[in-house]
Amino acid sequence: MPNITLSLPKDLKSNMDKLPEVNWSEITREFLSEKVKRLVLLKKLDKMLENSELTEKDCIRMGREAKKSMHDKFLKKVA
């Protein structure tokens, strides 16, 4: 597995050193993996939507409707 080197502020490194039980390599690997997945997905979505006629306002409205629908389904499930 390739290695990378990071530069950290001294106070952050000092605080990390106070937590020797934490596997910082694993946490960093997981964080970077998730970040890359999200960025790749966003890039794909941008490509898919580049010719879309939806406005930002339309997207926000649809997002709110989807969120409300999911919330309502969850409430029915737990009721």
N, CA, C and O atoms as a printed pandas DataFrame, in Angstrom:
     atom_number atom_name residue_name chain_id  residue_number  x_coord  y_coord  z_coord
0              1         N          MET        A               1    0.852   -1.175    0.000
1              2        CA          MET        A               1    0.000    0.000    0.000
2              3         C          MET        A               1    0.896    1.235    0.000
3              4         O          MET        A               1    1.834    1.321    0.793
4              5         N          PRO        A               2    0.613    2.192   -0.886
5              6        CA          PRO        A               2    1.428    3.411   -0.924
6              7         C          PRO        A               2    1.285    4.237    0.353
7              8         O          PRO        A               2    0.269    4.170    1.044
8              9         N          ASN        A               3    2.304    5.001    0.644
9             10        CA          ASN        A               3    2.284    5.901    1.803
10            11         C          ASN        A               3    2.174    7.339    1.331
11            12         O          ASN        A               3    2.612    7.685    0.234
12            13         N          ILE        A               4    1.576    8.178    2.186
13            14        CA          ILE        A               4    1.555    9.615    1.935
14            15         C          ILE        A               4    2.045   10.309    3.199
15            16         O          ILE        A               4    1.990    9.747    4.293
16            17         N          THR        A               5    2.515   11.515    3.036
17            18        CA          THR        A               5    2.980   12.310    4.173
18            19         C          THR        A               5    2.092   13.533    4.286
19            20         O          THR        A               5    1.795   14.193    3.291
20            21         N          LEU        A               6    1.670   13.832    5.506
21            22        CA          LEU        A               6    0.815   14.985    5.765
22            23         C          LEU        A               6    1.539   15.985    6.642
23            24         O          LEU        A               6    2.337   15.610    7.501
24            25         N          SER        A               7    1.261   17.241    6.423
25            26        CA          SER        A               7    1.753   18.295    7.311
26            27         C          SER        A               7    0.591   18.723    8.188
27            28         O          SER        A               7   -0.496   19.022    7.694
28            29         N          LEU        A               8    0.827   18.751    9.489
29            30        CA          LEU        A               8   -0.214   19.108   10.454
30            31         C          LEU        A               8    0.236   20.270   11.317
31            32         O          LEU        A               8    1.430   20.440   11.564
32            33         N          PRO        A               9   -0.713   21.070   11.776
33            34        CA          PRO        A               9   -0.352   22.095   12.755
34            35         C          PRO        A               9    0.168   21.421   14.031
35            36         O          PRO        A               9   -0.282   20.334   14.393
36            37         N          LYS        A              10    1.107   22.065   14.696
37            38        CA          LYS        A              10    1.720   21.479   15.896
38            39         C          LYS        A              10    0.694   21.148   16.964
39            40         O          LYS        A              10    0.789   20.101   17.604
40            41         N          ASP        A              11   -0.300   22.033   17.172
41            42        CA          ASP        A              11   -1.286   21.774   18.222
42            43         C          ASP        A              11   -2.140   20.551   17.894
43            44         O          ASP        A              11   -2.515   19.804   18.799
44            45         N          LEU        A              12   -2.452   20.337   16.628
45            46        CA          LEU        A              12   -3.209   19.150   16.242
46            47         C          LEU        A              12   -2.393   17.895   16.501
47            48         O          LEU        A              12   -2.902   16.932   17.074
48            49         N          LYS        A              13   -1.137   17.897   16.086
49            50        CA          LYS        A              13   -0.260   16.740   16.310
50            51         C          LYS        A              13   -0.104   16.467   17.795
51            52         O          LYS        A              13   -0.096   15.311   18.217
52            53         N          SER        A              14    0.020   17.512   18.584
53            54        CA          SER        A              14    0.148   17.359   20.030
54            55         C          SER        A              14   -1.096   16.691   20.611
55            56         O          SER        A              14   -0.991   15.791   21.444
56            57         N          ASN        A              15   -2.256   17.128   20.175
57            58        CA          ASN        A              15   -3.499   16.521   20.661
58            59         C          ASN        A              15   -3.636   15.076   20.199
59            60         O          ASN        A              15   -4.126   14.229   20.946
60            61         N          MET        A              16   -3.211   14.795   18.988
61            62        CA          MET        A              16   -3.252   13.417   18.493
62            63         C          MET        A              16   -2.325   12.524   19.316
63            64         O          MET        A              16   -2.663   11.378   19.612
64            65         N          ASP        A              17   -1.168   13.046   19.681
65            66        CA          ASP        A              17   -0.205   12.281   20.472
66            67         C          ASP        A              17   -0.745   11.932   21.856
67            68         O          ASP        A              17   -0.283   10.980   22.485
68            69         N          LYS        A              18   -1.710   12.694   22.322
69            70        CA          LYS        A              18   -2.324   12.420   23.624
70            71         C          LYS        A              18   -3.345   11.286   23.546
71            72         O          LYS        A              18   -3.918   10.886   24.559
72            73         N          LEU        A              19   -3.566   10.780   22.352
73            74        CA          LEU        A              19   -4.535    9.705   22.137
74            75         C          LEU        A              19   -3.857    8.526   21.433
75            76         O          LEU        A              19   -4.195    8.214   20.291
76            77         N          PRO        A              20   -2.912    7.874   22.100
77            78        CA          PRO        A              20   -2.139    6.818   21.444
78            79         C          PRO        A              20   -2.968    5.588   21.064
79            80         O          PRO        A              20   -2.544    4.788   20.230
80            81         N          GLU        A              21   -4.143    5.439   21.671
81            82        CA          GLU        A              21   -4.982    4.276   21.378
82            83         C          GLU        A              21   -5.695    4.394   20.027
83            84         O          GLU        A              21   -6.241    3.413   19.522
84            85         N          VAL        A              22   -5.686    5.583   19.454
85            86        CA          VAL        A              22   -6.386    5.819   18.191
86            87         C          VAL        A              22   -5.476    5.453   17.016
87            88         O          VAL        A              22   -4.314    5.857   16.964
88            89         N          ASN        A              23   -6.021    4.693   16.088
89            90        CA          ASN        A              23   -5.289    4.323   14.879
90            91         C          ASN        A              23   -5.525    5.420   13.833
91            92         O          ASN        A              23   -6.464    5.346   13.041
92            93         N          TRP        A              24   -4.666    6.423   13.845
93            94        CA          TRP        A              24   -4.846    7.582   12.980
94            95         C          TRP        A              24   -4.726    7.225   11.510
95            96         O          TRP        A              24   -5.371    7.845   10.665
96            97         N          SER        A              25   -3.913    6.239   11.199
97            98        CA          SER        A              25   -3.782    5.815    9.801
98            99         C          SER        A              25   -5.100    5.262    9.280
99           100         O          SER        A              25   -5.527    5.589    8.173
100          101         N          GLU        A              26   -5.739    4.425   10.082
101          102        CA          GLU        A              26   -7.016    3.836    9.671
102          103         C          GLU        A              26   -8.103    4.902    9.550
103          104         O          GLU        A              26   -8.878    4.897    8.594
104          105         N          ILE        A              27   -8.159    5.808   10.513
105          106        CA          ILE        A              27   -9.153    6.881   10.464
106          107         C          ILE        A              27   -8.942    7.743    9.220
107          108         O          ILE        A              27   -9.904    8.104    8.543
108          109         N          THR        A              28   -7.710    8.065    8.926
109          110        CA          THR        A              28   -7.399    8.887    7.756
110          111         C          THR        A              28   -7.737    8.144    6.471
111          112         O          THR        A              28   -8.286    8.733    5.540
112          113         N          ARG        A              29   -7.412    6.850    6.413
113          114        CA          ARG        A              29   -7.732    6.027    5.244
114          115         C          ARG        A              29   -9.242    6.020    4.989
115          116         O          ARG        A              29   -9.689    6.215    3.859
116          117         N          GLU        A              30  -10.024    5.792    6.056
117          118        CA          GLU        A              30  -11.485    5.758    5.924
118          119         C          GLU        A              30  -12.029    7.116    5.480
119          120         O          GLU        A              30  -12.891    7.195    4.605
120          121         N          PHE        A              31  -11.515    8.182    6.093
121          122        CA          PHE        A              31  -11.970    9.526    5.733
122          123         C          PHE        A              31  -11.694    9.823    4.263
123          124         O          PHE        A              31  -12.574   10.284    3.535
124          125         N          LEU        A              32  -10.454    9.551    3.833
125          126        CA          LEU        A              32  -10.085    9.838    2.446
126          127         C          LEU        A              32  -10.890    8.985    1.468
127          128         O          LEU        A              32  -11.285    9.461    0.403
128          129         N          SER        A              33  -11.129    7.735    1.827
129          130        CA          SER        A              33  -11.916    6.857    0.969
130          131         C          SER        A              33  -13.325    7.406    0.772
131          132         O          SER        A              33  -13.817    7.464   -0.355
132          133         N          GLU        A              34  -13.970    7.808    1.855
133          134        CA          GLU        A              34  -15.322    8.372    1.772
134          135         C          GLU        A              34  -15.324    9.690    1.004
135          136         O          GLU        A              34  -16.221    9.940    0.199
136          137         N          LYS        A              35  -14.339   10.519    1.249
137          138        CA          LYS        A              35  -14.250   11.812    0.560
138          139         C          LYS        A              35  -14.109   11.605   -0.947
139          140         O          LYS        A              35  -14.772   12.281   -1.733
140          141         N          VAL        A              36  -13.253   10.679   -1.346
141          142        CA          VAL        A              36  -13.051   10.403   -2.768
142          143         C          VAL        A              36  -14.338    9.854   -3.386
143          144         O          VAL        A              36  -14.712   10.256   -4.488
144          145         N          LYS        A              37  -15.020    8.938   -2.687
145          146        CA          LYS        A              37  -16.282    8.394   -3.206
146          147         C          LYS        A              37  -17.292    9.507   -3.450
147          148         O          LYS        A              37  -17.952    9.535   -4.489
148          149         N          ARG        A              38  -17.411   10.416   -2.505
149          150        CA          ARG        A              38  -18.368   11.517   -2.641
150          151         C          ARG        A              38  -17.993   12.441   -3.799
151          152         O          ARG        A              38  -18.856   12.866   -4.567
152          153         N          LEU        A              39  -16.710   12.746   -3.919
153          154        CA          LEU        A              39  -16.267   13.630   -5.001
154          155         C          LEU        A              39  -16.475   12.990   -6.374
155          156         O          LEU        A              39  -16.858   13.669   -7.327
156          157         N          VAL        A              40  -16.224   11.691   -6.471
157          158        CA          VAL        A              40  -16.456   10.978   -7.732
158          159         C          VAL        A              40  -17.946   10.997   -8.064
159          160         O          VAL        A              40  -18.326   11.227   -9.213
160          161         N          LEU        A              41  -18.791   10.756   -7.059
161          162        CA          LEU        A              41  -20.236   10.789   -7.271
162          163         C          LEU        A              41  -20.692   12.180   -7.713
163          164         O          LEU        A              41  -21.486   12.306   -8.645
164          165         N          LEU        A              42  -20.194   13.217   -7.048
165          166        CA          LEU        A              42  -20.558   14.583   -7.434
166          167         C          LEU        A              42  -20.133   14.893   -8.869
167          168         O          LEU        A              42  -20.852   15.560   -9.614
168          169         N          LYS        A              43  -18.969   14.403   -9.237
169          170        CA          LYS        A              43  -18.488   14.625  -10.606
170          171         C          LYS        A              43  -19.417   13.938  -11.610
171          172         O          LYS        A              43  -19.739   14.506  -12.654
172          173         N          LYS        A              44  -19.848   12.705  -11.287
173          174        CA          LYS        A              44  -20.775   11.985  -12.162
174          175         C          LYS        A              44  -22.112   12.717  -12.248
175          176         O          LYS        A              44  -22.686   12.846  -13.329
176          177         N          LEU        A              45  -22.606   13.197  -11.101
177          178        CA          LEU        A              45  -23.871   13.926  -11.096
178          179         C          LEU        A              45  -23.766   15.214  -11.902
179          180         O          LEU        A              45  -24.681   15.551  -12.654
180          181         N          ASP        A              46  -22.670   15.930  -11.753
181          182        CA          ASP        A              46  -22.457   17.148  -12.543
182          183         C          ASP        A              46  -22.503   16.834  -14.038
183          184         O          ASP        A              46  -23.097   17.573  -14.823
184          185         N          LYS        A              47  -21.870   15.732  -14.414
185          186        CA          LYS        A              47  -21.841   15.333  -15.823
186          187         C          LYS        A              47  -23.252   14.999  -16.303
187          188         O          LYS        A              47  -23.651   15.395  -17.399
188          189         N          MET        A              48  -24.008   14.264  -15.472
189          190        CA          MET        A              48  -25.366   13.884  -15.846
190          191         C          MET        A              48  -26.284   15.100  -15.969
191          192         O          MET        A              48  -27.187   15.121  -16.806
192          193         N          LEU        A              49  -26.050   16.100  -15.142
193          194        CA          LEU        A              49  -26.950   17.248  -15.083
194          195         C          LEU        A              49  -26.479   18.453  -15.890
195          196         O          LEU        A              49  -27.126   19.500  -15.864
196          197         N          GLU        A              50  -25.374   18.324  -16.600
197          198        CA          GLU        A              50  -24.821   19.487  -17.282
198          199         C          GLU        A              50  -25.763   20.080  -18.329
199          200         O          GLU        A              50  -25.676   21.270  -18.630
200          201         N          ASN        A              51  -26.657   19.269  -18.883
201          202        CA          ASN        A              51  -27.607   19.771  -19.878
202          203         C          ASN        A              51  -29.016   19.910  -19.310
203          204         O          ASN        A              51  -29.972   20.117  -20.057
204          205         N          SER        A              52  -29.141   19.799  -18.007
205          206        CA          SER        A              52  -30.447   19.880  -17.352
206          207         C          SER        A              52  -30.983   21.306  -17.398
207          208         O          SER        A              52  -30.229   22.276  -17.333
208          209         N          GLU        A              53  -32.296   21.406  -17.511
209          210        CA          GLU        A              53  -32.937   22.712  -17.495
210          211         C          GLU        A              53  -33.479   23.054  -16.114
211          212         O          GLU        A              53  -34.106   24.098  -15.934
212          213         N          LEU        A              54  -33.242   22.179  -15.135
213          214        CA          LEU        A              54  -33.683   22.455  -13.772
214          215         C          LEU        A              54  -32.894   23.625  -13.202
215          216         O          LEU        A              54  -31.692   23.756  -13.431
216          217         N          THR        A              55  -33.587   24.463  -12.463
217          218        CA          THR        A              55  -32.906   25.569  -11.792
218          219         C          THR        A              55  -32.479   25.101  -10.408
219          220         O          THR        A              55  -32.916   24.053   -9.933
220          221         N          GLU        A              56  -31.631   25.877   -9.774
221          222        CA          GLU        A              56  -31.222   25.557   -8.404
222          223         C          GLU        A              56  -32.448   25.533   -7.493
223          224         O          GLU        A              56  -32.549   24.692   -6.599
224          225         N          LYS        A              57  -33.368   26.452   -7.723
225          226        CA          LYS        A              57  -34.599   26.514   -6.928
226          227         C          LYS        A              57  -35.415   25.224   -7.094
227          228         O          LYS        A              57  -35.954   24.703   -6.117
228          229         N          ASP        A              58  -35.506   24.709   -8.325
229          230        CA          ASP        A              58  -36.211   23.450   -8.580
230          231         C          ASP        A              58  -35.561   22.305   -7.802
231          232         O          ASP        A              58  -36.250   21.485   -7.194
232          233         N          CYS        A              59  -34.247   22.261   -7.829
233          234        CA          CYS        A              59  -33.509   21.189   -7.149
234          235         C          CYS        A              59  -33.723   21.251   -5.645
235          236         O          CYS        A              59  -33.899   20.216   -5.002
236          237         N          ILE        A              60  -33.711   22.441   -5.082
237          238        CA          ILE        A              60  -33.925   22.596   -3.642
238          239         C          ILE        A              60  -35.336   22.147   -3.279
239          240         O          ILE        A              60  -35.529   21.448   -2.285
240          241         N          ARG        A              61  -36.322   22.546   -4.080
241          242        CA          ARG        A              61  -37.706   22.154   -3.828
242          243         C          ARG        A              61  -37.845   20.631   -3.892
243          244         O          ARG        A              61  -38.470   20.030   -3.018
244          245         N          MET        A              62  -37.274   20.012   -4.909
245          246        CA          MET        A              62  -37.361   18.561   -5.043
246          247         C          MET        A              62  -36.652   17.858   -3.889
247          248         O          MET        A              62  -37.129   16.836   -3.397
248          249         N          GLY        A              63  -35.524   18.399   -3.457
249          250        CA          GLY        A              63  -34.807   17.826   -2.317
250          251         C          GLY        A              63  -35.633   17.883   -1.051
251          252         O          GLY        A              63  -35.664   16.923   -0.281
252          253         N          ARG        A              64  -36.302   18.999   -0.833
253          254        CA          ARG        A              64  -37.156   19.137    0.352
254          255         C          ARG        A              64  -38.330   18.166    0.291
255          256         O          ARG        A              64  -38.695   17.566    1.302
256          257         N          GLU        A              65  -38.920   18.012   -0.889
257          258        CA          GLU        A              65  -40.031   17.076   -1.043
258          259         C          GLU        A              65  -39.572   15.646   -0.768
259          260         O          GLU        A              65  -40.279   14.883   -0.110
260          261         N          ALA        A              66  -38.407   15.285   -1.263
261          262        CA          ALA        A              66  -37.873   13.943   -1.039
262          263         C          ALA        A              66  -37.587   13.726    0.439
263          264         O          ALA        A              66  -37.882   12.661    0.983
264          265         N          LYS        A              67  -37.016   14.730    1.088
265          266        CA          LYS        A              67  -36.711   14.619    2.514
266          267         C          LYS        A              67  -37.996   14.439    3.323
267          268         O          LYS        A              67  -38.045   13.611    4.232
268          269         N          LYS        A              68  -39.036   15.210    2.996
269          270        CA          LYS        A              68  -40.306   15.115    3.709
270          271         C          LYS        A              68  -40.929   13.743    3.494
271          272         O          LYS        A              68  -41.458   13.146    4.432
272          273         N          SER        A              69  -40.870   13.245    2.276
273          274        CA          SER        A              69  -41.414   11.928    1.966
274          275         C          SER        A              69  -40.704   10.842    2.772
275          276         O          SER        A              69  -41.349    9.951    3.325
276          277         N          MET        A              70  -39.379   10.918    2.835
277          278        CA          MET        A              70  -38.610    9.936    3.616
278          279         C          MET        A              70  -38.953   10.053    5.094
279          280         O          MET        A              70  -39.071    9.040    5.783
280          281         N          HIS        A              71  -39.115   11.271    5.584
281          282        CA          HIS        A              71  -39.462   11.506    6.984
282          283         C          HIS        A              71  -40.827   10.907    7.286
283          284         O          HIS        A              71  -41.001   10.250    8.312
284          285         N          ASP        A              72  -41.802   11.127    6.398
285          286        CA          ASP        A              72  -43.150   10.584    6.596
286          287         C          ASP        A              72  -43.132    9.059    6.610
287          288         O          ASP        A              72  -43.799    8.441    7.440
288          289         N          LYS        A              73  -42.373    8.443    5.697
289          290        CA          LYS        A              73  -42.265    6.979    5.661
290          291         C          LYS        A              73  -41.646    6.459    6.952
291          292         O          LYS        A              73  -42.092    5.445    7.489
292          293         N          PHE        A              74  -40.629    7.142    7.450
293          294        CA          PHE        A              74  -39.981    6.738    8.698
294          295         C          PHE        A              74  -40.967    6.801    9.856
295          296         O          PHE        A              74  -41.029    5.883   10.674
296          297         N          LEU        A              75  -41.742    7.887    9.927
297          298        CA          LEU        A              75  -42.718    8.033   11.011
298          299         C          LEU        A              75  -43.772    6.933   10.961
299          300         O          LEU        A              75  -44.186    6.434   12.007
300          301         N          LYS        A              76  -44.214    6.545    9.766
301          302        CA          LYS        A              76  -45.184    5.452    9.636
302          303         C          LYS        A              76  -44.575    4.140   10.112
303          304         O          LYS        A              76  -45.251    3.320   10.733
304          305         N          LYS        A              77  -43.307    3.951    9.818
305          306        CA          LYS        A              77  -42.622    2.709   10.172
306          307         C          LYS        A              77  -42.476    2.565   11.687
307          308         O          LYS        A              77  -42.638    1.467   12.220
308          309         N          VAL        A              78  -42.175    3.655   12.378
309          310        CA          VAL        A              78  -41.938    3.583   13.824
310          311         C          VAL        A              78  -43.214    3.763   14.639
311          312         O          VAL        A              78  -43.201    3.571   15.855
312          313         N          ALA        A              79  -44.308    4.125   13.991
313          314        CA          ALA        A              79  -45.575    4.348   14.713
314          315         C          ALA        A              79  -46.278    3.045   15.001
315          316         O          ALA        A              79  -47.354    3.044   15.599
